[in-house]
Amino acid sequence: MSEETGEFDPTESMRGDLAAYLADLRIYRMPFGRYKNYHLYTLPYEYLHWFVEKGDGFPQGRLGELMEFVYHTKASGSEIVFSRLGKKGYDS
């Protein structure tokens, strides 16, 4: 809600959602497959697109939500939002 007008401000909600996605992407890693233990935000677009094309889609739960978020972010050319998340790829 906007403090001055008392109206709903969708940008506030969007900022909160983005912050939640980015906070989780700092933690979540791919739990299986070729990119096991890689940060989700470092997964190649082609790999994420494979989940869409194969028909089953992304996994259930928060993992799938985050993978889908990364996929759409990369598809739109907006992966700059991941630049502050840290090192690229696998690290223990």
Residue pairs with C-beta under 8 A, 6 or more apart in sequence:
1 7
1 8
1 9
1 12
2 8
2 9
2 12
18 81
21 66
21 69
22 81
22 82
22 84
22 85
24 62
24 66
25 39
25 40
25 41
25 66
25 69
25 70
25 82
25 85
26 39
26 85
26 86
28 39
28 40
28 62
28 63
28 66
29 36
29 37
29 38
29 39
29 40
30 36
30 37
30 38
30 39
30 40
30 43
31 63
34 47
35 42
35 43
35 44
35 47
37 90
37 92
38 89
38 90
39 85
39 86
39 88
39 89
39 90
40 63
40 66
40 67
40 70
41 70
41 79
41 82
41 85
42 82
42 88
42 89
43 67
43 70
45 71
45 74
45 75
48 67
48 70
48 71
48 74
49 71
49 75
51 57
51 58
51 67
51 71
52 58
52 71
57 64
58 64
58 65
58 67
58 68
58 71
59 67
70 82
73 79
73 81
73 82
